[in-house]
Amino acid sequence: MTHPPQPKFQLPLAFGNERARVDHDPDQLADLVSRAVPLRDLSPRHPAKPFLHRAFHVQAASLGITAAAHSPLHGANHSGSKAVFTLPIVGEKRFLIDGRTHRARAGYCALFLPGEAYSLETTVCSGVMFSLCPKDLAAVASTMAGPESKQSFAPINRPIELLENHPQQGKMLALMRRSLQLIDLAILNGPCVPKQLGLDDKLQRLMALLIYPQLTISPVSGQICLEKHQSDSFEALLEEIKKDLHGDWTLTRMERQAALSRLELQQLFQSAFGCGPMEWLRHQRLCWARLRLEEMPSLSPNALSLQCGYQDHKRFLRDFENLFLSAPESFQLESEF
């Protein structure tokens, strides 16, 4: 599916859309993009025409995320230690690597590049670029597979094209786009995504599932045989989380701490609580929030939502009401009598 060219100020950004200004200077765009990749050239494809661009960059822990929309351009980079994952929204990017062209095209294909040098040519384009360490991504994949896994997860050293119409890949790419919608809520006070949001872990796990397809293979029986030591590790993990309920818990941190694979962790939570790990964690935090409201009637629900790890106050209210069938204010009123 292709998209017709649009005026640059109308091209959407996945985040920072209201904050990114229109600029005519390609050097400004090159300066921002160079925070993610080691550029050695960026120039307009049509020098006689005005060059327009809008861009916004945030940092989520070690993961750099850049949203950009721009006129057609040429570019080139040096090889480096960072991989690039490009997710197009409008238009097409063509990367030339070792004499072969790889395309990232809106509605058709996203692209993972492990860090080698390339030249780049684009149409009128809008999209998101992630910058990350391939070794970190391989480590996330190994954690998800678990210490008992016999699979090997070395850093990827070749470009990988990811198709939107592939059943699993398309689902993961859609989840990545939805995750990016959290950024605007998270960066009200600065260019860094708060650590407690766990956005870097969520996005890297989705990338790992995309480029290491063996992670998506479930046991034929649908069940995993768990040893007693794994159940003991699970119980120890629950205790640790309860002691540090508002810590920066992510799925990857839980898996590493309990020495469990993602499938083992999911199965243990489903068996014990009928839900996934993050849903259980939200439930624990909401129960804590109810107790806090009963103890401190003057506490602001908005402040409480931040303590519970919510960036969206409305979602906190919705989840609270769904769990307790009452708004937070009702518990404050009850505690006054």
C-alpha positions as CSV (number, residue, x, y, z in Angstrom):
1,M,0.0,0.0,0.0
2,T,1.5,3.3,-1.1
3,H,0.7,6.8,0.1
4,P,0.6,10.0,-2.0
5,P,3.0,12.8,-1.2
6,Q,1.6,15.3,1.3
7,P,2.7,18.7,2.5
8,K,5.3,18.2,5.2
9,F,3.5,20.1,7.9
10,Q,0.5,17.7,7.4
11,L,2.6,14.5,7.7
12,P,1.9,12.8,11.0
13,L,4.5,12.0,13.7
14,A,4.0,9.0,15.9
15,F,4.7,11.2,18.9
16,G,5.7,14.8,19.5
17,N,3.3,15.9,16.7
18,E,2.2,19.0,18.5
19,R,5.7,20.0,19.6
20,A,7.8,19.4,16.5
21,R,8.2,22.6,14.5
22,V,8.6,22.9,10.7
23,D,12.2,23.6,9.7
24,H,13.9,24.2,6.3
25,D,17.5,23.4,7.3
26,P,18.7,19.8,6.5
27,D,21.5,20.3,8.9
28,Q,19.1,20.6,11.8
29,L,17.5,17.2,10.8
30,A,21.0,15.7,10.4
31,D,22.0,16.9,13.9
32,L,18.9,15.3,15.5
33,V,19.2,12.0,13.5
34,S,22.9,11.7,14.4
35,R,21.9,11.2,18.0
36,A,20.7,7.7,16.8
37,V,23.1,6.8,14.0
38,P,26.6,8.0,12.9
39,L,25.6,10.0,9.9
40,R,28.2,11.2,7.4
41,D,25.8,12.8,4.9
42,L,22.3,14.0,4.6
43,S,21.1,16.2,1.8
44,P,17.8,17.0,-0.1
45,R,17.2,14.9,-3.2
46,H,15.8,18.0,-5.0
47,P,18.0,20.9,-4.1
48,A,16.0,23.4,-6.2
49,K,12.9,22.8,-4.1
50,P,12.3,23.8,-0.5
51,F,13.4,21.2,2.0
52,L,11.0,20.8,4.9
53,H,11.1,18.5,7.9
54,R,9.7,18.0,11.4
55,A,11.3,15.7,13.9
56,F,11.2,14.8,17.6
57,H,13.7,12.6,19.6
58,V,13.3,11.0,23.0
59,Q,15.4,8.6,25.1
60,A,13.9,5.6,26.8
61,A,16.8,4.2,28.9
62,S,19.3,2.9,26.4
63,L,16.7,3.0,23.5
64,G,16.8,6.1,21.3
65,I,13.5,6.9,19.5
66,T,13.2,9.4,16.7
67,A,10.0,10.4,14.9
68,A,10.6,12.4,11.7
69,A,8.7,13.6,8.6
70,H,10.6,15.2,5.7
71,S,11.0,15.9,2.0
72,P,12.9,13.4,-0.2
73,L,16.5,13.1,0.8
74,H,19.8,11.3,0.4
75,G,21.8,10.0,3.3
76,A,24.7,7.8,4.3
77,N,26.2,6.6,7.6
78,H,29.3,5.0,9.0
79,S,29.1,1.5,10.4
80,G,28.7,1.6,14.2
81,S,27.8,-0.3,17.4
82,K,24.1,0.7,17.2
83,A,21.4,-1.2,15.3
84,V,18.5,0.7,13.6
85,F,14.9,-0.4,13.5
86,T,12.9,1.8,11.1
87,L,9.1,1.7,11.2
88,P,7.5,3.7,8.3
89,I,4.2,5.6,8.6
90,V,4.1,7.4,5.2
91,G,6.3,6.9,2.1
92,E,9.4,4.7,1.5
93,K,13.1,4.5,2.5
94,R,15.6,2.6,0.3
95,F,18.8,1.4,1.9
96,L,21.7,0.3,-0.2
97,I,24.0,-2.2,1.6
98,D,26.7,-4.3,-0.1
99,G,25.1,-3.7,-3.5
100,R,21.6,-4.9,-2.4
101,T,18.6,-2.6,-1.8
102,H,16.4,-3.1,1.2
103,R,13.1,-1.2,1.5
104,A,11.0,0.1,4.4
105,R,7.7,1.0,3.0
106,A,4.5,2.2,4.8
107,G,1.8,-0.4,4.9
108,Y,4.2,-3.1,3.5
109,C,7.5,-3.5,5.3
110,A,9.5,-2.4,8.3
111,L,13.3,-2.9,8.5
112,F,16.0,-4.0,11.0
113,L,19.6,-2.9,10.2
114,P,22.3,-4.3,12.5
115,G,24.7,-1.4,12.3
116,E,26.6,-1.7,9.0
117,A,27.3,1.3,6.7
118,Y,24.6,2.1,4.1
119,S,23.4,4.8,1.7
120,L,19.8,5.9,1.9
121,E,17.3,7.5,-0.4
122,T,13.7,8.4,0.5
123,T,10.5,9.7,-1.0
124,V,8.4,12.2,1.0
125,C,8.5,10.2,4.2
126,S,7.3,9.9,7.8
127,G,8.3,7.3,10.3
128,V,10.0,6.2,13.5
129,M,13.6,5.1,13.9
130,F,14.8,3.2,17.0
131,S,18.5,3.0,17.9
132,L,19.7,0.2,20.1
133,C,22.6,-2.1,20.9
134,P,22.3,-5.5,19.1
135,K,24.0,-7.2,22.1
136,D,21.2,-5.8,24.4
137,L,18.6,-7.1,22.1
138,A,20.2,-10.6,22.0
139,A,20.3,-10.5,25.8
140,V,16.6,-9.7,26.0
141,A,15.9,-12.6,23.6
142,S,18.0,-15.0,25.8
143,T,16.1,-13.9,28.9
144,M,12.8,-14.4,27.2
145,A,13.8,-17.9,26.2
146,G,15.0,-18.7,29.7
147,P,18.2,-20.3,31.2
148,E,17.0,-23.8,30.3
149,S,16.7,-23.0,26.6
150,K,19.0,-24.7,24.2
151,Q,18.5,-22.0,21.6
152,S,21.3,-19.5,20.7
153,F,20.6,-15.8,20.5
154,A,23.7,-14.1,19.0
155,P,23.4,-10.5,17.9
156,I,21.9,-10.3,14.4
157,N,24.4,-9.3,11.7
158,R,22.2,-9.0,8.6
159,P,19.3,-6.8,7.5
160,I,15.8,-8.2,8.2
161,E,12.7,-7.1,6.4
162,L,9.5,-7.4,8.4
163,L,6.2,-7.7,6.5
164,E,3.0,-6.0,7.6
165,N,0.8,-8.8,6.0
166,H,2.6,-11.6,7.9
167,P,0.2,-12.8,10.7
168,Q,2.7,-12.6,13.5
169,Q,5.0,-9.8,12.3
170,G,2.0,-7.6,11.5
171,K,0.6,-8.0,15.0
172,M,3.9,-7.1,16.6
173,L,4.4,-4.0,14.4
174,A,0.8,-2.9,15.3
175,L,1.7,-3.3,19.0
176,M,4.8,-1.2,18.5
177,R,2.8,1.6,17.0
178,R,0.3,1.5,19.9
179,S,3.2,1.5,22.4
180,L,4.5,4.7,20.8
181,Q,1.3,6.5,21.7
182,L,2.3,6.4,25.4
183,I,5.3,8.7,24.7
184,D,3.3,11.9,24.5
185,L,1.8,11.2,27.9
186,A,5.2,10.4,29.3
187,I,7.4,13.3,28.2
188,L,5.5,16.3,29.7
189,N,8.4,17.2,31.9
190,G,11.4,16.4,29.6
191,P,12.8,14.5,26.6
192,C,13.3,11.2,28.6
193,V,10.6,8.6,29.0
194,P,10.2,7.8,32.7
195,K,11.9,4.5,33.7
196,Q,8.8,3.2,35.5
197,L,6.9,3.2,32.3
198,G,9.1,0.3,31.0
199,L,8.6,1.4,27.4
200,D,12.2,0.5,26.4
201,D,11.7,-3.0,27.7
202,K,8.3,-3.4,26.0
203,L,9.6,-2.2,22.6
204,Q,12.8,-4.3,22.8
205,R,10.8,-7.4,23.6
206,L,8.6,-6.7,20.5
207,M,11.7,-6.3,18.4
208,A,13.2,-9.5,19.8
209,L,10.0,-11.4,18.9
210,L,10.2,-10.0,15.4
211,I,13.8,-10.8,14.6
212,Y,14.1,-14.0,16.6
213,P,11.0,-15.9,15.4
214,Q,12.0,-19.0,17.4
215,L,10.8,-17.1,20.5
216,T,7.2,-17.4,19.3
217,I,7.2,-21.2,19.0
218,S,5.1,-22.7,21.9
219,P,5.4,-26.3,23.1
220,V,3.3,-28.7,21.1
221,S,1.2,-29.6,24.2
222,G,0.5,-26.0,25.1
223,Q,1.9,-26.6,28.6
224,I,5.4,-26.5,30.1
225,C,6.5,-29.0,32.7
226,L,7.8,-26.9,35.6
227,E,10.3,-28.1,38.2
228,K,9.9,-27.5,41.9
229,H,12.9,-25.1,41.9
230,Q,11.1,-23.0,39.3
231,S,8.0,-22.8,41.4
232,D,10.1,-21.8,44.4
233,S,11.8,-19.1,42.3
234,F,8.3,-17.8,41.3
235,E,7.3,-17.5,45.0
236,A,10.5,-15.7,45.8
237,L,9.8,-13.3,42.9
238,L,6.3,-12.5,44.2
239,E,7.7,-11.7,47.6
240,E,10.4,-9.5,46.1
241,I,7.8,-7.6,44.0
242,K,5.6,-7.0,47.0
243,K,8.6,-5.6,49.0
244,D,9.3,-3.2,46.2
245,L,5.9,-2.7,44.6
246,H,6.7,0.6,43.0
247,G,10.0,-0.4,41.5
248,D,10.7,-0.4,37.8
249,W,9.4,-3.9,37.3
250,T,9.3,-5.1,33.7
251,L,8.8,-8.6,32.2
252,T,12.4,-8.9,31.4
253,R,13.5,-8.0,35.0
254,M,11.0,-10.5,36.4
255,E,12.3,-13.3,34.1
256,R,15.9,-12.6,34.9
257,Q,15.3,-12.4,38.6
258,A,13.3,-15.7,38.7
259,A,15.5,-17.4,36.1
260,L,12.3,-18.2,34.1
261,S,11.5,-18.0,30.4
262,R,8.7,-15.8,29.3
263,L,6.5,-18.8,28.6
264,E,7.2,-20.3,32.1
265,L,6.5,-16.9,33.8
266,Q,3.3,-16.5,31.9
267,Q,2.1,-20.0,32.7
268,L,2.9,-19.6,36.4
269,F,1.0,-16.4,36.7
270,Q,-1.9,-17.8,34.7
271,S,-2.0,-20.9,36.9
272,A,-1.8,-18.9,40.2
273,F,-3.8,-15.8,39.4
274,G,-5.6,-16.3,36.1
275,C,-3.8,-13.3,34.5
276,G,-0.4,-12.2,33.1
277,P,2.5,-10.8,35.2
278,M,1.8,-7.1,34.4
279,E,-1.9,-7.4,35.0
280,W,-1.1,-8.9,38.4
281,L,1.3,-6.1,39.2
282,R,-1.3,-3.5,38.3
283,H,-3.8,-5.3,40.6
284,Q,-1.3,-5.2,43.5
285,R,-0.6,-1.5,43.0
286,L,-4.3,-0.7,42.7
287,C,-5.0,-2.5,46.0
288,W,-2.2,-0.5,47.6
289,A,-3.8,2.7,46.2
290,R,-7.1,1.8,47.8
291,L,-5.4,1.4,51.2
292,R,-3.6,4.7,50.8
293,L,-6.8,6.5,50.1
294,E,-8.4,5.0,53.2
295,E,-5.4,6.0,55.3
296,M,-5.0,9.5,53.8
297,P,-8.3,11.0,52.6
298,S,-6.5,14.2,51.4
299,L,-4.3,12.3,49.0
300,S,-4.8,13.4,45.4
301,P,-5.8,10.5,43.1
302,N,-3.7,12.1,40.4
303,A,-0.6,11.9,42.6
304,L,-1.5,8.4,43.5
305,S,-1.8,7.3,39.9
306,L,1.9,8.4,39.4
307,Q,3.0,6.4,42.4
308,C,1.2,3.4,40.9
309,G,3.2,3.7,37.7
310,Y,0.4,5.2,35.5
311,Q,1.3,8.0,33.1
312,D,-2.4,8.3,32.1
313,H,-4.5,9.5,35.0
314,K,-7.7,8.6,33.2
315,R,-6.6,5.0,32.7
316,F,-5.8,4.8,36.5
317,L,-9.3,6.0,37.3
318,R,-10.8,3.5,34.8
319,D,-8.8,0.6,36.1
320,F,-9.6,1.5,39.7
321,E,-13.3,1.7,39.1
322,N,-13.3,-1.6,37.1
323,L,-11.6,-3.4,40.0
324,F,-13.4,-1.8,43.0
325,L,-16.7,-0.8,41.3
326,S,-16.3,2.7,42.8
327,A,-14.3,5.8,42.0
328,P,-11.3,6.7,44.3
329,E,-13.3,9.6,45.7
330,S,-15.8,7.3,47.3
331,F,-13.1,5.6,49.4
332,Q,-11.9,9.0,50.6
333,L,-15.5,9.9,51.7
334,E,-16.0,6.6,53.5
335,S,-12.7,7.1,55.4
336,E,-13.9,10.4,56.9
337,F,-16.8,8.8,58.9
